Structures are given as C-alpha cells and as structure tokens.
Amino acid sequence: MNYLLLFVLFLLTGCMIAPSPQPQAPNRPQVTTPPPITERSTPETAPPALPVVPPQPTPPPLSEATQALVEGSQKASLKGDHRNAIAALERAIRIDGRNADLWARLSVAYLRDGRVNPARQYANRATALAGNRPDWQRSAWLAVAAFEEQVGNHAEAERIRALYSPEGRYSPEGR
C-alpha cells in the first residue's frame, strides 16, 4: 500500500512539472498600407528629385605581389617560356583567385603552350568570374575567342572579337 501511494504521488508530481516552452514564431513586421492620396501635388509641393546615384568606385588595383607575377609572366611569355608564364600566373591566382583577368591570361598562356583543354576550362572560369565588370568581361571573352581560333572555329572567334575588341585582335601584352 505504501508503494502504491508513493507511485501515485510520483505520477502526480510528474504531471505538475511545467511543459517546456514552445518556440515562438518570429515576429513578423506589420504590413501597413500607405494612406490614400487625397490631393494632388502642385509644383510648389512636388516631392524632391531622386538623388543621382554616383558611379561605382573603381576596383582596387592588383597587389604588388600579383602585379609582379603578372609582369614576370608577360616577360616569360615574350621569351617563349610559356611554362614559367603559366607558373607565375598560377601563383598570382593563388593570391587573387576571384580576378577574372588573371584566369583569362592563364587561359591564353595555356593556349600558347599548346594545351587547349585547360585553356578552355580557364576561359570558362574567367567568363564566370567577370560579373558586370566590362574590363574583365572583355579579357574573358577575348580568351574564349583565342581558344575558338586555336580549335579552328574562326567565325566564332571573329564574332567574339568584333563584340569585345575595338581593334579585332587580342593581345594580352598590349593591355
């Protein structure tokens, strides 16, 4: 009997424990509708003109280390040492991997070394990273044009060059 009484007390004690708090739904902002316009604005009470959006700031230039690697790559490429040009650009990309221009340059360096598969891969990477930057779009698409010409698709290469190059010829050394 004592055990039965303890058991019942134990059960009742368990029922008296407060339930765990339930997670509440996040407070949603109240959507209010603007008050109706009752009078038309006159020239003297016209709303102020919208502010002019300033142009986007130019992106920062390459770091000193990246710039030195790019210049070293250009010098090696001019000497015909495409393997060292590729190595320098790969090091530059390890520093600034989101720079589409570096990927485009790497693509062209691989083309000059005769390796078209990585060249196409890196040209595609350049176009993906170019975003809305016209200078990066230009270098990326001109790398694609160089690839297309290398694989024999001259018409596509000329079409791309006509869109992205005022002189119609891609020259990374001239940039």
C-alpha positions in Angstrom: 0.0 0.0 0.0 2.8 2.4 0.8 4.4 1.6 -2.5 1.1 2.3 -4.3 0.8 5.6 -2.5 4.4 6.6 -3.5 3.7 5.5 -7.0 0.6 7.7 -7.3 2.4 10.6 -5.7 5.3 10.2 -8.1 2.8 10.2 -11.1 1.1 13.3 -9.8 4.4 15.1 -9.3 5.3 14.3 -12.9 2.1 15.9 -14.1 2.8 19.1 -12.2 6.0 19.8 -14.0 5.6 22.7 -16.3 5.8 21.9 -20.0 8.8 23.0 -21.9 8.3 26.4 -23.6 7.3 26.1 -27.3 9.4 28.0 -29.8 7.5 31.1 -30.8 7.1 32.2 -34.4 9.3 35.1 -35.3 7.7 38.5 -35.0 6.6 39.5 -38.5 6.6 43.2 -39.2 3.2 44.6 -39.6 2.4 45.5 -43.2 0.7 48.8 -43.4 -0.8 50.3 -46.5 0.1 54.0 -47.2 -2.7 56.4 -46.6 -4.7 57.3 -49.6 -3.6 60.5 -51.5 -6.3 63.0 -51.2 -4.8 65.9 -53.0 -2.6 66.2 -56.0 0.8 67.6 -55.6 1.4 71.0 -57.1 4.7 72.2 -58.5 5.4 74.1 -55.2 4.8 70.9 -53.2 6.3 68.4 -55.6 8.5 65.7 -54.0 12.2 66.3 -54.2 14.0 64.9 -57.1 15.6 61.5 -56.7 19.3 61.7 -55.9 21.8 60.9 -58.6 23.5 57.5 -58.0 27.2 58.1 -58.0 29.3 55.8 -60.3 30.7 52.7 -58.7 34.2 53.1 -57.4 36.9 51.5 -59.5 38.1 48.3 -58.1 41.4 48.3 -56.3 44.5 47.6 -58.5 46.4 44.4 -58.2 48.5 43.9 -55.2 52.2 44.5 -55.6 53.0 40.8 -55.5 50.3 39.9 -58.0 51.4 42.7 -60.3 55.0 41.5 -60.1 53.9 37.9 -61.0 51.8 39.2 -64.0 54.8 41.2 -65.3 57.0 38.2 -64.8 54.5 36.1 -66.7 54.4 38.6 -69.6 58.3 38.6 -69.8 58.4 34.8 -69.8 55.8 34.6 -72.4 57.6 37.1 -74.7 60.7 34.9 -74.4 58.6 31.9 -75.4 58.9 30.3 -71.9 55.2 29.5 -71.6 55.7 27.0 -68.7 57.2 29.7 -66.5 54.5 32.2 -67.6 51.9 29.7 -66.5 53.6 29.1 -63.2 53.7 32.8 -62.5 50.0 33.2 -63.3 49.0 30.3 -61.2 50.9 31.8 -58.2 49.1 35.2 -58.9 45.7 33.3 -58.9 46.5 31.8 -55.5 46.8 35.4 -54.3 43.7 36.8 -56.1 41.6 33.9 -57.3 38.5 35.9 -58.0 40.2 38.1 -60.6 38.8 37.1 -64.0 41.6 38.9 -65.9 44.2 36.6 -64.3 42.1 33.5 -65.3 41.9 34.8 -68.9 45.6 35.4 -69.0 46.2 31.9 -67.7 43.9 30.5 -70.5 45.9 32.3 -73.2 49.2 31.1 -71.7 48.0 27.5 -71.8 47.0 28.1 -75.5 50.4 29.3 -76.3 51.8 26.2 -74.6 49.6 24.1 -76.9 47.3 22.8 -74.1 43.8 23.5 -75.3 41.8 21.6 -72.6 42.9 23.6 -69.6 42.8 26.8 -71.8 39.1 26.3 -72.4 38.5 25.4 -68.7 40.2 28.6 -67.6 38.5 30.8 -70.2 35.2 29.5 -68.9 36.2 30.3 -65.3 37.2 33.8 -66.4 33.7 34.4 -68.0 32.0 33.1 -64.9 34.0 35.4 -62.6 33.8 38.5 -64.9 30.4 39.5 -63.5 29.4 43.0 -64.5 32.9 44.4 -64.9 33.4 45.4 -68.6 37.2 45.1 -68.4 37.0 41.5 -67.0 34.3 40.6 -69.5 36.4 41.8 -72.3 39.5 39.9 -71.3 37.5 36.7 -70.5 35.6 36.7 -73.8 38.8 37.5 -75.8 40.4 34.5 -74.1 37.4 32.4 -75.3 37.9 33.9 -78.8 41.6 32.9 -78.7 40.5 29.4 -77.8 37.9 29.2 -80.6 40.5 30.3 -83.1 43.0 27.7 -81.8 40.5 24.9 -82.3 39.6 26.1 -85.8 36.3 27.9 -85.1 37.5 31.1 -86.9 34.0 32.5 -87.5 33.1 32.3 -83.8 36.4 33.8 -82.8 35.9 36.8 -85.2 32.3 37.3 -83.9 33.5 37.5 -80.3 36.4 39.8 -81.2 34.0 42.1 -83.1 31.9 42.4 -79.9 34.7 42.8 -77.4 37.8 44.2 -79.1 37.9 47.5 -81.0 41.0 46.5 -82.9 39.7 43.0 -83.6 42.9 41.3 -82.3 43.6 40.0 -78.7 47.0 40.9 -77.4 47.5 40.4 -73.6 50.9 42.1 -73.8 49.2 45.3 -75.1 46.8 45.6 -72.1 
